[in-house]
Amino acid sequence: MNLLRQLELEHMKASVPDFGIGDSVDVHYLIKEGDKERVQLFSGTVISLQGGGTRRSATIRRLVAGEGVERTFPLHSPRVADIQVRERGVIRRAKLYYLRDREGKATRLDPNLGKLQYPRSRKGSGKTAK
């Protein structure tokens, strides 16, 4: 096995949930303030997923006081304490950058009320180890 891939597999989290573009998620992120650490909640819609393996990251968008805020979270970082999927969305695009130009009710996505047919995120992103 490739040495880099082996190191990557050792440092990946085992508990990254299966979510995809258009899903509403809650990201629990560790914030350091002085000598204290606390968990801060960032709730929003996943507008893009990029990378693979330990470099996998998700861009989450939410509205705060009428202003759009986007934040990119590396999924396998020790700073990301937990990710919870609140609602699944039905989309037909790979990136939801068009939501940046929309306001109010126009930013809503259709909910996925049924069971998923396939996994939405890549587990291990690629070939499995033999």
C-alpha positions as CSV (number, residue, x, y, z in Angstrom):
1,M,0.0,0.0,0.0
2,N,1.1,3.5,-0.7
3,L,2.8,5.0,2.4
4,L,1.0,8.3,2.1
5,R,-2.4,6.6,1.9
6,Q,-1.5,4.5,4.9
7,L,-0.7,7.6,7.0
8,E,-3.8,9.2,5.8
9,L,-6.0,6.3,6.9
10,E,-4.4,6.3,10.4
11,H,-5.3,10.0,10.9
12,M,-8.9,9.9,9.5
13,K,-11.9,10.1,11.8
14,A,-14.1,7.1,11.9
15,S,-17.2,9.0,12.9
16,V,-17.8,11.4,10.0
17,P,-21.5,11.2,9.2
18,D,-22.9,10.6,5.7
19,F,-24.1,13.9,4.4
20,G,-24.0,15.8,1.1
21,I,-24.7,19.0,-0.7
22,G,-28.0,20.6,0.2
23,D,-28.2,19.0,3.7
24,S,-28.7,21.2,6.8
25,V,-26.1,20.3,9.3
26,D,-25.0,21.4,12.8
27,V,-21.2,21.6,13.2
28,H,-19.8,21.5,16.7
29,Y,-16.5,23.4,16.5
30,L,-13.9,23.8,19.3
31,I,-13.1,27.4,19.9
32,K,-10.1,28.5,22.0
33,E,-10.5,31.8,23.9
34,G,-7.4,32.6,26.0
35,D,-6.7,29.5,28.0
36,K,-10.2,28.1,27.8
37,E,-11.8,25.9,25.1
38,R,-15.5,25.7,24.4
39,V,-17.7,24.1,21.7
40,Q,-19.5,26.5,19.3
41,L,-22.4,25.5,17.1
42,F,-22.5,26.5,13.5
43,S,-25.8,25.5,11.8
44,G,-26.3,25.9,8.0
45,T,-26.6,24.4,4.6
46,V,-23.8,22.5,2.9
47,I,-23.1,24.4,-0.3
48,S,-19.9,22.5,-1.4
49,L,-17.7,19.5,-0.6
50,Q,-14.2,19.4,-1.7
51,G,-11.1,17.2,-1.3
52,G,-10.7,13.6,-0.4
53,G,-9.3,11.6,2.5
54,T,-8.0,13.6,5.4
55,R,-8.1,16.8,3.2
56,R,-11.9,16.5,2.8
57,S,-13.7,19.8,3.7
58,A,-17.2,21.2,3.6
59,T,-18.4,24.8,3.1
60,I,-21.4,25.6,5.2
61,R,-23.6,28.7,4.7
62,R,-26.1,30.3,7.0
63,L,-27.8,33.7,7.5
64,V,-27.0,35.8,10.5
65,A,-29.0,39.0,10.9
66,G,-29.8,39.0,7.2
67,E,-26.2,38.7,6.2
68,G,-24.8,35.5,4.6
69,V,-21.9,33.8,6.4
70,E,-19.9,30.9,5.0
71,R,-17.3,28.8,6.7
72,T,-15.2,26.0,5.5
73,F,-14.6,23.1,7.9
74,P,-12.0,20.4,7.5
75,L,-14.0,17.3,8.3
76,H,-11.1,15.2,9.8
77,S,-9.7,18.1,12.0
78,P,-9.5,17.5,15.7
79,R,-11.2,21.0,16.1
80,V,-14.5,19.6,14.6
81,A,-16.0,17.8,17.6
82,D,-19.2,16.6,15.9
83,I,-21.4,16.9,12.8
84,Q,-25.1,16.3,13.0
85,V,-27.4,16.1,10.0
86,R,-30.7,18.0,10.7
87,E,-32.4,17.7,7.3
88,R,-31.6,16.3,3.9
89,G,-32.1,18.3,0.8
90,V,-33.0,17.4,-2.7
91,I,-30.6,19.1,-5.2
92,R,-29.4,18.6,-8.8
93,R,-26.1,20.4,-8.7
94,A,-22.6,19.7,-7.4
95,K,-22.2,23.2,-5.8
96,L,-24.9,25.5,-4.5
97,Y,-23.1,28.8,-5.0
98,Y,-26.2,30.3,-6.5
99,L,-27.6,30.6,-3.0
100,R,-25.3,33.5,-2.4
101,D,-27.4,35.7,-4.6
102,R,-30.7,34.8,-3.0
103,E,-32.4,36.1,0.1
104,G,-35.2,35.0,2.4
105,K,-37.5,32.2,1.2
106,A,-35.6,31.9,-2.1
107,T,-32.8,30.1,-0.2
108,R,-35.0,27.2,0.8
109,L,-34.3,23.8,-0.7
110,D,-36.8,20.9,-1.2
111,P,-36.6,18.4,1.7
112,N,-35.8,14.8,1.0
113,L,-38.6,12.9,2.8
114,G,-37.7,9.4,1.6
115,K,-34.9,7.1,2.2
116,L,-31.6,7.7,0.4
117,Q,-30.8,5.4,-2.5
118,Y,-27.0,5.8,-2.2
119,P,-24.4,7.2,0.2
120,R,-24.0,10.9,-0.3
121,S,-20.4,11.3,0.9
122,R,-17.3,9.3,0.0
123,K,-16.2,7.0,2.7
124,G,-12.4,6.8,2.5
125,S,-12.6,8.4,-1.0
126,G,-11.4,5.9,-3.4
127,K,-10.0,2.4,-3.4
128,T,-10.3,0.3,-0.2
129,A,-7.2,-1.1,1.5
130,K,-6.4,-4.8,0.8
